[in-house]
Amino acid sequence: METLSSVGRNSVLQDNVVLGLVYGEGCSPARVGDNAVIRSNSVIYCDVIIGDNLRTGHGILIREKTSIGDNVLIGSHSIIDGHSSIGSNVSIQSAVYIPLNSTVGCNVFIGPRAVLTNDKYPVRVRDDLPGPVLGDNVSVGANATLLPGVNLGEGCFIAAGSVVTKDVPEWSLAVGSPARIKKLPENLRRSNLL
């Protein structure tokens, strides 16, 4: 198995980590910043750029052409399916799925087993599918589902188990299936402290 990678200072790669998995000709090395901890059985493709202080759980997957900022946590068995951008100070809990072409801002929390999607139909009919866009300071509760192309405005809060089918305005609450937009309670109207 061919790999291309560079790793910053004081970083730890546990057993069976594949860093810089080559997916095709001409890809660039995966780059991981300083002070990273990448736990066992994780796979990171080439053409991935990761900032400082990455922490992962076990068995994560990060596909090609993805950029990840500083101070990011990615929980065990989470998948970032490529061509995506993740900001700094982000907490992605265990078993989260982030599809191709997704954008996650800074200071974002994504709860366990949340699923972001990029295809409205079970059978792929095109390859330029739009993933969700999460603004800064967004919180997504456990087991929430975000449908293709939805935009979550800055500071919005998605309740656990909600199914988001349309854009959510900034500093709003989305709750239910399908999610209904409500006023965000005052005690939640602040930046995430991650």
PyRosetta script that sets phi, psi and omega in degrees:
from pyrosetta import init, pose_from_sequence

init()
pose = pose_from_sequence("METLSSVGRNSVLQDNVVLGLVYGEGCSPARVGDNAVIRSNSVIYCDVIIGDNLRTGHGILIREKTSIGDNVLIGSHSIIDGHSSIGSNVSIQSAVYIPLNSTVGCNVFIGPRAVLTNDKYPVRVRDDLPGPVLGDNVSVGANATLLPGVNLGEGCFIAAGSVVTKDVPEWSLAVGSPARIKKLPENLRRSNLL")
pose.set_psi(1, 124.9)
pose.set_omega(1, -178.4)
pose.set_phi(2, -88.5)
pose.set_psi(2, 136.2)
pose.set_omega(2, 177.5)
pose.set_phi(3, -134.9)
pose.set_psi(3, 153.6)
pose.set_omega(3, 175.6)
pose.set_phi(4, -135.6)
pose.set_psi(4, 123.6)
pose.set_omega(4, -178.1)
pose.set_phi(5, -162.6)
pose.set_psi(5, 159.8)
pose.set_omega(5, 168.1)
pose.set_phi(6, -138.8)
pose.set_psi(6, 141.7)
pose.set_omega(6, -175.2)
pose.set_phi(7, -127.9)
pose.set_psi(7, 137.2)
pose.set_omega(7, -179.5)
pose.set_phi(8, -73.3)
pose.set_psi(8, -179.8)
pose.set_omega(8, -177.7)
pose.set_phi(9, -66.6)
pose.set_psi(9, 150.7)
pose.set_omega(9, 173.3)
pose.set_phi(10, 57.9)
pose.set_psi(10, 29.8)
pose.set_omega(10, 179.3)
pose.set_phi(11, -97.8)
pose.set_psi(11, 150.2)
pose.set_omega(11, -179.1)
pose.set_phi(12, -123.7)
pose.set_psi(12, 125.2)
pose.set_omega(12, 173.0)
pose.set_phi(13, -114.5)
pose.set_psi(13, 117.8)
pose.set_omega(13, -179.0)
pose.set_phi(14, -78.8)
pose.set_psi(14, -177.1)
pose.set_omega(14, -176.3)
pose.set_phi(15, -57.8)
pose.set_psi(15, 144.6)
pose.set_omega(15, 173.0)
pose.set_phi(16, 61.5)
pose.set_psi(16, 29.5)
pose.set_omega(16, 172.9)
pose.set_phi(17, -86.0)
pose.set_psi(17, 131.7)
pose.set_omega(17, 173.8)
pose.set_phi(18, -108.8)
pose.set_psi(18, 114.7)
pose.set_omega(18, -177.4)
pose.set_phi(19, -117.0)
pose.set_psi(19, 120.7)
pose.set_omega(19, 179.5)
pose.set_phi(20, 86.3)
pose.set_psi(20, 36.6)
pose.set_omega(20, 179.1)
pose.set_phi(21, -60.1)
pose.set_psi(21, 124.6)
pose.set_omega(21, -178.6)
pose.set_phi(22, -79.1)
pose.set_psi(22, 125.7)
pose.set_omega(22, -179.3)
pose.set_phi(23, -107.7)
pose.set_psi(23, -10.1)
pose.set_omega(23, -179.7)
pose.set_phi(24, -177.5)
pose.set_psi(24, 176.3)
pose.set_omega(24, -179.0)
pose.set_phi(25, -70.0)
pose.set_psi(25, 144.3)
pose.set_omega(25, 172.0)
pose.set_phi(26, 78.1)
pose.set_psi(26, 14.7)
pose.set_omega(26, 179.1)
pose.set_phi(27, -81.2)
pose.set_psi(27, 153.6)
pose.set_omega(27, -178.5)
pose.set_phi(28, -90.7)
pose.set_psi(28, 155.1)
pose.set_omega(28, 179.9)
pose.set_phi(29, -59.5)
pose.set_psi(29, 147.0)
pose.set_omega(29, 169.2)
pose.set_phi(30, -68.7)
pose.set_psi(30, 138.6)
pose.set_omega(30, 179.2)
pose.set_phi(31, -123.2)
pose.set_psi(31, 124.1)
pose.set_omega(31, 178.7)
pose.set_phi(32, -118.2)
pose.set_psi(32, 132.2)
pose.set_omega(32, -178.1)
pose.set_phi(33, -72.8)
pose.set_psi(33, -166.8)
pose.set_omega(33, -178.0)
pose.set_phi(34, -74.0)
pose.set_psi(34, 155.8)
pose.set_omega(34, 170.5)
pose.set_phi(35, 61.0)
pose.set_psi(35, 33.0)
pose.set_omega(35, 178.3)
pose.set_phi(36, -84.6)
pose.set_psi(36, 148.9)
pose.set_omega(36, 168.8)
pose.set_phi(37, -127.9)
pose.set_psi(37, 111.6)
pose.set_omega(37, 179.9)
pose.set_phi(38, -113.5)
pose.set_psi(38, 114.5)
pose.set_omega(38, -172.3)
pose.set_phi(39, -82.5)
pose.set_psi(39, 168.4)
pose.set_omega(39, -169.6)
pose.set_phi(40, -54.8)
pose.set_psi(40, 150.0)
pose.set_omega(40, 174.2)
pose.set_phi(41, 64.4)
pose.set_psi(41, 26.7)
pose.set_omega(41, 177.4)
pose.set_phi(42, -96.2)
pose.set_psi(42, 149.5)
pose.set_omega(42, -179.8)
pose.set_phi(43, -129.3)
pose.set_psi(43, 126.4)
pose.set_omega(43, 176.3)
pose.set_phi(44, -126.9)
pose.set_psi(44, 121.2)
pose.set_omega(44, -177.9)
pose.set_phi(45, -73.1)
pose.set_psi(45, 167.8)
pose.set_omega(45, 171.5)
pose.set_phi(46, -72.0)
pose.set_psi(46, 172.4)
pose.set_omega(46, -174.3)
pose.set_phi(47, 63.3)
pose.set_psi(47, 32.5)
pose.set_omega(47, 175.4)
pose.set_phi(48, -120.5)
pose.set_psi(48, 133.9)
pose.set_omega(48, 177.6)
pose.set_phi(49, -121.2)
pose.set_psi(49, 123.9)
pose.set_omega(49, -176.6)
pose.set_phi(50, -125.8)
pose.set_psi(50, 134.6)
pose.set_omega(50, 179.7)
pose.set_phi(51, -75.5)
pose.set_psi(51, -162.4)
pose.set_omega(51, -178.3)
pose.set_phi(52, -80.2)
pose.set_psi(52, 155.7)
pose.set_omega(52, 171.0)
pose.set_phi(53, 65.8)
pose.set_psi(53, 35.9)
pose.set_omega(53, 172.4)
pose.set_phi(54, -71.5)
pose.set_psi(54, 137.4)
pose.set_omega(54, 172.8)
pose.set_phi(55, -129.4)
pose.set_psi(55, 128.5)
pose.set_omega(55, 177.4)
pose.set_phi(56, -122.1)
pose.set_psi(56, 158.5)
pose.set_omega(56, 165.8)
pose.set_phi(57, -84.5)
pose.set_psi(57, -164.9)
pose.set_omega(57, -178.7)
pose.set_phi(58, -86.4)
pose.set_psi(58, 146.1)
pose.set_omega(58, 170.1)
pose.set_phi(59, 67.5)
pose.set_psi(59, 35.9)
pose.set_omega(59, 177.2)
pose.set_phi(60, -86.2)
pose.set_psi(60, 159.3)
pose.set_omega(60, 177.3)
pose.set_phi(61, -132.5)
pose.set_psi(61, 127.1)
pose.set_omega(61, 174.4)
pose.set_phi(62, -124.6)
pose.set_psi(62, 116.1)
pose.set_omega(62, -177.6)
pose.set_phi(63, -84.9)
pose.set_psi(63, 174.1)
pose.set_omega(63, -172.7)
pose.set_phi(64, -61.4)
pose.set_psi(64, 158.8)
pose.set_omega(64, 176.1)
pose.set_phi(65, 56.6)
pose.set_psi(65, 44.9)
pose.set_omega(65, 178.1)
pose.set_phi(66, -119.8)
pose.set_psi(66, 139.1)
pose.set_omega(66, 173.7)
pose.set_phi(67, -118.6)
pose.set_psi(67, 139.6)
pose.set_omega(67, -177.5)
pose.set_phi(68, -133.2)
pose.set_psi(68, 131.9)
pose.set_omega(68, -177.4)
pose.set_phi(69, -76.3)
pose.set_psi(69, -161.3)
pose.set_omega(69, -179.4)
pose.set_phi(70, -86.4)
pose.set_psi(70, 154.6)
pose.set_omega(70, 172.8)
pose.set_phi(71, 58.6)
pose.set_psi(71, 54.6)
pose.set_omega(71, -178.8)
pose.set_phi(72, -114.1)
pose.set_psi(72, 136.3)
pose.set_omega(72, 173.9)
pose.set_phi(73, -110.6)
pose.set_psi(73, 130.3)
pose.set_omega(73, 175.5)
pose.set_phi(74, -124.4)
pose.set_psi(74, 114.4)
pose.set_omega(74, -175.5)
pose.set_phi(75, -71.8)
pose.set_psi(75, 163.0)
pose.set_omega(75, -178.2)
pose.set_phi(76, -51.4)
pose.set_psi(76, 139.8)
pose.set_omega(76, 173.9)
pose.set_phi(77, 63.5)
pose.set_psi(77, 22.9)
pose.set_omega(77, 174.8)
pose.set_phi(78, -87.4)
pose.set_psi(78, 151.9)
pose.set_omega(78, -178.5)
pose.set_phi(79, -127.8)
pose.set_psi(79, 128.0)
pose.set_omega(79, 169.5)
pose.set_phi(80, -113.6)
pose.set_psi(80, 109.7)
pose.set_omega(80, -164.4)
pose.set_phi(81, -85.5)
pose.set_psi(81, 18.3)
pose.set_omega(81, 169.0)
pose.set_phi(82, 98.9)
pose.set_psi(82, 164.3)
pose.set_omega(82, 179.4)
pose.set_phi(83, 51.7)
pose.set_psi(83, 40.4)
pose.set_omega(83, -174.6)
pose.set_phi(84, -129.4)
pose.set_psi(84, 163.9)
pose.set_omega(84, 179.4)
pose.set_phi(85, -129.9)
pose.set_psi(85, 127.5)
pose.set_omega(85, 178.5)
pose.set_phi(86, -119.9)
pose.set_psi(86, 127.7)
pose.set_omega(86, -178.5)
pose.set_phi(87, -75.3)
pose.set_psi(87, -167.3)
pose.set_omega(87, 179.2)
pose.set_phi(88, -91.8)
pose.set_psi(88, 158.1)
pose.set_omega(88, 178.6)
pose.set_phi(89, 58.2)
pose.set_psi(89, 51.4)
pose.set_omega(89, -177.6)
pose.set_phi(90, -115.4)
pose.set_psi(90, 139.0)
pose.set_omega(90, 176.3)
pose.set_phi(91, -119.3)
pose.set_psi(91, 109.5)
pose.set_omega(91, 177.5)
pose.set_phi(92, -107.0)
pose.set_psi(92, 111.5)
pose.set_omega(92, -175.4)
pose.set_phi(93, -76.5)
pose.set_psi(93, -178.5)
pose.set_omega(93, -173.1)
pose.set_phi(94, -65.3)
pose.set_psi(94, 146.0)
pose.set_omega(94, 173.2)
pose.set_phi(95, 61.0)
pose.set_psi(95, 35.6)
pose.set_omega(95, 176.0)
pose.set_phi(96, -90.9)
pose.set_psi(96, 141.8)
pose.set_omega(96, 175.2)
pose.set_phi(97, -115.2)
pose.set_psi(97, 124.5)
pose.set_omega(97, 176.9)
pose.set_phi(98, -120.4)
pose.set_psi(98, 117.0)
pose.set_omega(98, -173.4)
pose.set_phi(99, -81.6)
pose.set_psi(99, 175.0)
pose.set_omega(99, 173.0)
pose.set_phi(100, -48.3)
pose.set_psi(100, 148.7)
pose.set_omega(100, 170.8)
pose.set_phi(101, 62.0)
pose.set_psi(101, 35.5)
pose.set_omega(101, 178.6)
pose.set_phi(102, -103.5)
pose.set_psi(102, 153.2)
pose.set_omega(102, 177.0)
pose.set_phi(103, -128.9)
pose.set_psi(103, 127.6)
pose.set_omega(103, 177.3)
pose.set_phi(104, -122.2)
pose.set_psi(104, 123.4)
pose.set_omega(104, -178.2)
pose.set_phi(105, -72.6)
pose.set_psi(105, -161.6)
pose.set_omega(105, 179.8)
pose.set_phi(106, -92.8)
pose.set_psi(106, 154.2)
pose.set_omega(106, 177.6)
pose.set_phi(107, 59.3)
pose.set_psi(107, 41.2)
pose.set_omega(107, -177.6)
pose.set_phi(108, -105.0)
pose.set_psi(108, 140.8)
pose.set_omega(108, 173.9)
pose.set_phi(109, -115.9)
pose.set_psi(109, 128.0)
pose.set_omega(109, 175.9)
pose.set_phi(110, -122.4)
pose.set_psi(110, 116.1)
pose.set_omega(110, -174.6)
pose.set_phi(111, -71.1)
pose.set_psi(111, 167.3)
pose.set_omega(111, -176.5)
pose.set_phi(112, -60.0)
pose.set_psi(112, 140.7)
pose.set_omega(112, 177.1)
pose.set_phi(113, 62.5)
pose.set_psi(113, 18.5)
pose.set_omega(113, 172.3)
pose.set_phi(114, -69.5)
pose.set_psi(114, 144.7)
pose.set_omega(114, -178.6)
pose.set_phi(115, -126.7)
pose.set_psi(115, 120.8)
pose.set_omega(115, 172.7)
pose.set_phi(116, -99.6)
pose.set_psi(116, 139.4)
pose.set_omega(116, -176.9)
pose.set_phi(117, -124.0)
pose.set_psi(117, 161.1)
pose.set_omega(117, 178.4)
pose.set_phi(118, -135.0)
pose.set_psi(118, 9.6)
pose.set_omega(118, -177.2)
pose.set_phi(119, -136.0)
pose.set_psi(119, 118.3)
pose.set_omega(119, -178.4)
pose.set_phi(120, -71.9)
pose.set_psi(120, -17.4)
pose.set_omega(120, -172.9)
pose.set_phi(121, -122.0)
pose.set_psi(121, 148.2)
pose.set_omega(121, -177.4)
pose.set_phi(122, -65.8)
pose.set_psi(122, -24.5)
pose.set_omega(122, 179.4)
pose.set_phi(123, -108.5)
pose.set_psi(123, 127.5)
pose.set_omega(123, -178.5)
pose.set_phi(124, -65.2)
pose.set_psi(124, 126.7)
pose.set_omega(124, 179.0)
pose.set_phi(125, -112.5)
pose.set_psi(125, -9.3)
pose.set_omega(125, 176.2)
pose.set_phi(126, -154.8)
pose.set_psi(126, 167.6)
pose.set_omega(126, -175.6)
pose.set_phi(127, -112.2)
pose.set_psi(127, 3.5)
pose.set_omega(127, 178.9)
pose.set_phi(128, -109.5)
pose.set_psi(128, 53.9)
pose.set_omega(128, -173.0)
pose.set_phi(129, -75.2)
pose.set_psi(129, 134.5)
pose.set_omega(129, -178.5)
pose.set_phi(130, -83.6)
pose.set_psi(130, 123.7)
pose.set_omega(130, 174.2)
pose.set_phi(131, -85.1)
pose.set_psi(131, 170.3)
pose.set_omega(131, 176.9)
pose.set_phi(132, -66.4)
pose.set_psi(132, 158.0)
pose.set_omega(132, 175.1)
pose.set_phi(133, -121.6)
pose.set_psi(133, 119.6)
pose.set_omega(133, 179.5)
pose.set_phi(134, -107.9)
pose.set_psi(134, 119.5)
pose.set_omega(134, 178.4)
pose.set_phi(135, -71.5)
pose.set_psi(135, 179.2)
pose.set_omega(135, 178.9)
pose.set_phi(136, -65.4)
pose.set_psi(136, 149.0)
pose.set_omega(136, 174.7)
pose.set_phi(137, 62.7)
pose.set_psi(137, 25.2)
pose.set_omega(137, 176.5)
pose.set_phi(138, -81.9)
pose.set_psi(138, 145.2)
pose.set_omega(138, 172.6)
pose.set_phi(139, -124.0)
pose.set_psi(139, 128.2)
pose.set_omega(139, 179.6)
pose.set_phi(140, -117.9)
pose.set_psi(140, 121.5)
pose.set_omega(140, -177.9)
pose.set_phi(141, -74.4)
pose.set_psi(141, 167.5)
pose.set_omega(141, -179.3)
pose.set_phi(142, -57.1)
pose.set_psi(142, 141.4)
pose.set_omega(142, 175.2)
pose.set_phi(143, 61.9)
pose.set_psi(143, 16.8)
pose.set_omega(143, 174.7)
pose.set_phi(144, -74.5)
pose.set_psi(144, 152.5)
pose.set_omega(144, 176.8)
pose.set_phi(145, -124.4)
pose.set_psi(145, 128.4)
pose.set_omega(145, 178.0)
pose.set_phi(146, -110.7)
pose.set_psi(146, 121.8)
pose.set_omega(146, -177.8)
pose.set_phi(147, -80.6)
pose.set_psi(147, 167.7)
pose.set_omega(147, -171.9)
pose.set_phi(148, -55.9)
pose.set_psi(148, 137.9)
pose.set_omega(148, 170.5)
pose.set_phi(149, 71.2)
pose.set_psi(149, 5.4)
pose.set_omega(149, 179.3)
pose.set_phi(150, -71.2)
pose.set_psi(150, 147.0)
pose.set_omega(150, 176.4)
pose.set_phi(151, -112.4)
pose.set_psi(151, 123.9)
pose.set_omega(151, 177.2)
pose.set_phi(152, -102.7)
pose.set_psi(152, 114.4)
pose.set_omega(152, -177.8)
pose.set_phi(153, -66.5)
pose.set_psi(153, 163.5)
pose.set_omega(153, -178.2)
pose.set_phi(154, -52.8)
pose.set_psi(154, 134.9)
pose.set_omega(154, 172.7)
pose.set_phi(155, 73.8)
pose.set_psi(155, 6.1)
pose.set_omega(155, -179.0)
pose.set_phi(156, -75.7)
pose.set_psi(156, 160.2)
pose.set_omega(156, -174.1)
pose.set_phi(157, -127.7)
pose.set_psi(157, 122.8)
pose.set_omega(157, 179.3)
pose.set_phi(158, -105.3)
pose.set_psi(158, 117.8)
pose.set_omega(158, -177.1)
pose.set_phi(159, -68.2)
pose.set_psi(159, 152.5)
pose.set_omega(159, 179.7)
pose.set_phi(160, -54.9)
pose.set_psi(160, 137.2)
pose.set_omega(160, 176.7)
pose.set_phi(161, 77.4)
pose.set_psi(161, 0.1)
pose.set_omega(161, -178.5)
pose.set_phi(162, -72.8)
pose.set_psi(162, 152.0)
pose.set_omega(162, 174.3)
pose.set_phi(163, -116.4)
pose.set_psi(163, 109.2)
pose.set_omega(163, -175.0)
pose.set_phi(164, -92.8)
pose.set_psi(164, 115.8)
pose.set_omega(164, -176.3)
pose.set_phi(165, -107.9)
pose.set_psi(165, -9.5)
pose.set_omega(165, -178.9)
pose.set_phi(166, -146.0)
pose.set_psi(166, 169.0)
pose.set_omega(166, -178.6)
pose.set_phi(167, -57.4)
pose.set_psi(167, 147.5)
pose.set_omega(167, 177.8)
pose.set_phi(168, -116.8)
pose.set_psi(168, 121.9)
pose.set_omega(168, -179.0)
pose.set_phi(169, -64.0)
pose.set_psi(169, 158.9)
pose.set_omega(169, -179.7)
pose.set_phi(170, -60.0)
pose.set_psi(170, 148.1)
pose.set_omega(170, 177.7)
pose.set_phi(171, 50.6)
pose.set_psi(171, 45.2)
pose.set_omega(171, 176.8)
pose.set_phi(172, -122.9)
pose.set_psi(172, 165.5)
pose.set_omega(172, 176.5)
pose.set_phi(173, -111.2)
pose.set_psi(173, 132.3)
pose.set_omega(173, 174.2)
pose.set_phi(174, -116.4)
pose.set_psi(174, 127.1)
pose.set_omega(174, -175.1)
pose.set_phi(175, -143.4)
pose.set_psi(175, 138.1)
pose.set_omega(175, 173.9)
pose.set_phi(176, 104.8)
pose.set_psi(176, -177.6)
pose.set_omega(176, -179.4)
pose.set_phi(177, -138.4)
pose.set_psi(177, 105.2)
pose.set_omega(177, -3.1)
pose.set_phi(178, -70.9)
pose.set_psi(178, 155.8)
pose.set_omega(178, -175.4)
pose.set_phi(179, -65.1)
pose.set_psi(179, 136.8)
pose.set_omega(179, 173.2)
pose.set_phi(180, -106.1)
pose.set_psi(180, 144.0)
pose.set_omega(180, -178.6)
pose.set_phi(181, -88.9)
pose.set_psi(181, 129.5)
pose.set_omega(181, 178.8)
pose.set_phi(182, -131.5)
pose.set_psi(182, 169.2)
pose.set_omega(182, 175.8)
pose.set_phi(183, -70.2)
pose.set_psi(183, 135.0)
pose.set_omega(183, 178.0)
pose.set_phi(184, -75.3)
pose.set_psi(184, 126.5)
pose.set_omega(184, 178.4)
pose.set_phi(185, -56.4)
pose.set_psi(185, 146.2)
pose.set_omega(185, -176.4)
pose.set_phi(186, -55.7)
pose.set_psi(186, -37.0)
pose.set_omega(186, -177.3)
pose.set_phi(187, -69.4)
pose.set_psi(187, -11.6)
pose.set_omega(187, 176.6)
pose.set_phi(188, -102.7)
pose.set_psi(188, -1.3)
pose.set_omega(188, -177.5)
pose.set_phi(189, -86.2)
pose.set_psi(189, 69.8)
pose.set_omega(189, 178.4)
pose.set_phi(190, -156.1)
pose.set_psi(190, 164.6)
pose.set_omega(190, 178.5)
pose.set_phi(191, -67.9)
pose.set_psi(191, 148.4)
pose.set_omega(191, 175.4)
pose.set_phi(192, -69.3)
pose.set_psi(192, 141.1)
pose.set_omega(192, 176.0)
pose.set_phi(193, -107.2)
pose.set_psi(193, 91.4)
pose.set_omega(193, -176.3)
pose.set_phi(194, -106.9)
pose.dump_pdb("model.pdb")
